[in-house]
Amino acid sequence: MGDIEAIAIRGAWTGNRGILHRGHEIVRFHAGSLWITCALAFRDRWHEQWRPHHFTWLYFLDEAVSMAAGHRPCAECRRNSYNAFRGAWDGEHGTGAATAAAMDRRLHGERIVRGTHRRRIHRMPWAELTDGAFVLVDESPAVAVDGHLARWTREGYAAPFLRRPRSGHADVITPPSTVAVLRAGYPVQIDEAARG
């Protein structure tokens, strides 16, 4: 849902949305519209977790989780993924070489209700969803993958898996622009536990 929580599972990605901490405490939800997903390792760089006046490191189990939160690939440490994301974005939205700032503005408007930290949920037909999109099922998040839904828990994806509906509408957590990118073929990384 985009909330910042400490859980014990190991993340496959890191990322940020600005300076969110003071000392070792999270004091804000975000600090702007730039929300990116980064590689865990890049050019032997290393930074401490709670560095003063430096962005707050966030961690994600998989890329589908980061995209559900509203993040996009970093243009520096994940250049190939960023280019693939932007290419799919341009193809779906007809924008022609969208800038990172333009994508960030649109994503920001789709992930939270303006002037609040309240999460936006989007109604979409099940037929428009593809692997990697997160939905709400009985008020709990679940990712669509391989024809089923894998429930998200604080321990990662959990069985039993649910059959994915073929008709009707879903309450979608992943921003619609990102769903369009996934539908266009962006190869989102999903933790193997979600596949059963």
C-alpha positions as CSV (number, residue, x, y, z in Angstrom):
1,M,0.0,0.0,0.0
2,G,3.1,2.3,0.0
3,D,3.4,2.4,3.8
4,I,6.9,2.2,5.2
5,E,7.2,-0.8,7.5
6,A,10.1,-2.8,9.0
7,I,9.7,-6.5,8.2
8,A,12.2,-9.3,8.5
9,I,12.3,-10.6,4.9
10,R,15.3,-9.9,2.6
11,G,14.6,-7.4,-0.1
12,A,15.7,-7.8,-3.8
13,W,15.7,-4.0,-4.4
14,T,16.3,-0.8,-2.6
15,G,15.0,2.7,-3.4
16,N,14.0,6.0,-2.1
17,R,11.4,8.8,-2.0
18,G,13.6,11.4,-0.3
19,I,14.7,12.2,3.2
20,L,12.1,10.6,5.4
21,H,14.0,10.1,8.7
22,R,15.3,12.0,11.6
23,G,17.8,10.0,13.6
24,H,16.6,6.4,13.3
25,E,12.9,7.3,13.1
26,I,10.7,7.7,10.0
27,V,9.0,11.1,10.3
28,R,7.3,11.5,6.9
29,F,5.7,9.4,4.2
30,H,7.6,11.0,1.2
31,A,9.5,14.1,0.3
32,G,8.5,14.7,-3.3
33,S,7.3,13.0,-6.4
34,L,10.6,11.1,-7.2
35,W,10.0,7.5,-6.0
36,I,12.6,5.1,-7.5
37,T,13.6,1.5,-7.2
38,C,17.3,0.9,-7.2
39,A,19.7,-2.0,-7.5
40,L,21.1,-3.3,-4.1
41,A,24.6,-3.0,-5.5
42,F,26.0,-0.4,-7.9
43,R,29.6,0.6,-8.6
44,D,30.8,-0.5,-5.2
45,R,28.9,2.4,-3.6
46,W,28.1,2.0,0.1
47,H,26.1,4.3,2.4
48,E,24.9,3.9,6.0
49,Q,21.2,3.4,6.6
50,W,20.4,6.4,8.7
51,R,22.8,9.0,7.3
52,P,21.8,12.5,8.3
53,H,20.5,14.8,5.6
54,H,20.6,11.9,3.1
55,F,17.7,10.1,1.5
56,T,16.2,7.2,3.4
57,W,17.0,3.8,2.1
58,L,13.8,1.7,1.5
59,Y,13.8,-2.0,0.6
60,F,11.4,-4.1,-1.4
61,L,10.9,-7.9,-1.6
62,D,10.5,-7.7,-5.4
63,E,9.9,-5.2,-8.1
64,A,6.2,-5.9,-8.2
65,V,6.0,-4.7,-4.5
66,S,7.9,-1.5,-5.4
67,M,5.7,-0.8,-8.4
68,A,2.6,-1.3,-6.3
69,A,3.9,1.3,-3.9
70,G,4.3,3.6,-6.9
71,H,8.0,3.5,-7.6
72,R,9.6,3.2,-11.0
73,P,13.1,2.0,-12.0
74,C,16.1,4.3,-11.3
75,A,17.6,5.9,-14.4
76,E,21.2,5.6,-13.1
77,C,21.7,2.3,-11.4
78,R,19.0,0.4,-13.5
79,R,19.4,2.2,-16.8
80,N,18.3,-0.8,-19.0
81,S,15.2,-1.3,-16.8
82,Y,14.5,2.4,-16.8
83,N,14.7,2.5,-20.6
84,A,12.4,-0.5,-20.9
85,F,9.9,1.1,-18.5
86,R,10.0,4.4,-20.4
87,G,9.7,2.7,-23.7
88,A,6.6,0.8,-22.6
89,W,5.3,4.0,-21.0
90,D,5.7,5.9,-24.3
91,G,4.0,3.1,-26.2
92,E,1.0,2.9,-23.9
93,H,0.6,6.6,-23.3
94,G,1.7,7.9,-26.7
95,T,3.8,10.5,-25.0
96,G,7.0,10.1,-27.1
97,A,10.2,10.0,-25.0
98,A,8.6,10.9,-21.6
99,T,10.9,12.5,-19.1
100,A,11.5,11.1,-15.7
101,A,9.9,14.2,-14.2
102,A,6.8,13.8,-16.3
103,M,6.4,10.1,-15.3
104,D,7.0,11.0,-11.7
105,R,4.3,13.7,-11.7
106,R,1.7,11.3,-13.2
107,L,2.6,8.4,-10.9
108,H,2.4,10.7,-7.9
109,G,-1.1,11.8,-8.8
110,E,-2.1,8.1,-9.2
111,R,-0.6,6.8,-5.9
112,I,-1.9,9.2,-3.3
113,V,-4.9,11.5,-2.9
114,R,-3.7,15.0,-3.4
115,G,-2.8,16.9,-0.2
116,T,-3.0,13.7,1.9
117,H,-1.0,10.5,2.5
118,R,-4.1,8.5,1.7
119,R,-3.5,5.8,-0.9
120,R,-5.5,5.9,-4.1
121,I,-7.2,2.7,-5.2
122,H,-8.2,2.3,-8.8
123,R,-11.2,0.3,-10.2
124,M,-10.1,-1.6,-13.3
125,P,-11.5,-4.6,-15.2
126,W,-9.8,-7.8,-14.3
127,A,-9.2,-8.3,-18.1
128,E,-6.9,-5.2,-18.1
129,L,-4.6,-6.5,-15.4
130,T,-1.5,-8.5,-16.0
131,D,1.2,-10.3,-14.0
132,G,2.8,-8.0,-11.4
133,A,-0.2,-5.8,-10.7
134,F,-1.3,-5.7,-7.1
135,V,-5.0,-5.7,-6.1
136,L,-7.0,-5.7,-2.9
137,V,-8.8,-9.0,-2.1
138,D,-10.9,-8.8,1.1
139,E,-8.9,-5.7,2.1
140,S,-5.6,-7.5,1.7
141,P,-3.0,-7.0,-1.0
142,A,-2.4,-9.7,-3.5
143,V,-0.3,-9.9,-6.7
144,A,-1.6,-11.2,-10.0
145,V,0.8,-13.9,-11.4
146,D,0.5,-17.0,-13.6
147,G,-3.3,-16.9,-13.6
148,H,-3.7,-16.7,-9.8
149,L,-3.4,-14.2,-7.0
150,A,-0.7,-14.6,-4.3
151,R,-1.6,-12.9,-1.1
152,W,1.0,-10.5,0.4
153,T,1.8,-10.8,4.1
154,R,4.5,-9.4,6.4
155,E,6.4,-12.7,5.7
156,G,6.1,-12.4,1.9
157,Y,3.7,-14.2,-0.4
158,A,1.5,-16.8,1.2
159,A,-0.6,-19.8,0.2
160,P,-3.3,-20.6,-0.4
161,F,-3.3,-18.9,-3.8
162,L,-6.6,-17.5,-5.1
163,R,-8.1,-18.0,-8.5
164,R,-7.9,-14.9,-10.5
165,P,-11.3,-13.7,-11.7
166,R,-11.9,-13.4,-15.4
167,S,-14.7,-10.9,-15.3
168,G,-15.8,-7.9,-13.2
169,H,-13.6,-5.2,-11.7
170,A,-10.7,-5.2,-9.3
171,D,-9.6,-2.7,-6.7
172,V,-6.1,-2.1,-8.0
173,I,-3.2,-0.8,-5.8
174,T,-0.6,-0.5,-8.6
175,P,-0.9,2.9,-10.3
176,P,-2.8,2.6,-13.6
177,S,0.2,4.0,-15.6
178,T,2.4,1.3,-14.2
179,V,-0.3,-1.3,-15.0
180,A,-0.2,-0.1,-18.6
181,V,3.6,-0.5,-18.6
182,L,3.2,-4.0,-17.4
183,R,0.6,-4.8,-19.9
184,A,2.9,-3.5,-22.6
185,G,5.4,-6.1,-21.7
186,Y,7.8,-4.6,-19.1
187,P,9.5,-7.6,-17.5
188,V,8.7,-7.0,-13.9
189,Q,10.6,-9.1,-11.3
190,I,8.3,-11.1,-9.1
191,D,9.5,-13.2,-6.2
192,E,9.4,-17.0,-6.9
193,A,7.3,-17.6,-3.8
194,A,4.3,-15.9,-5.5
195,R,4.4,-18.4,-8.3
196,G,3.9,-21.4,-6.0
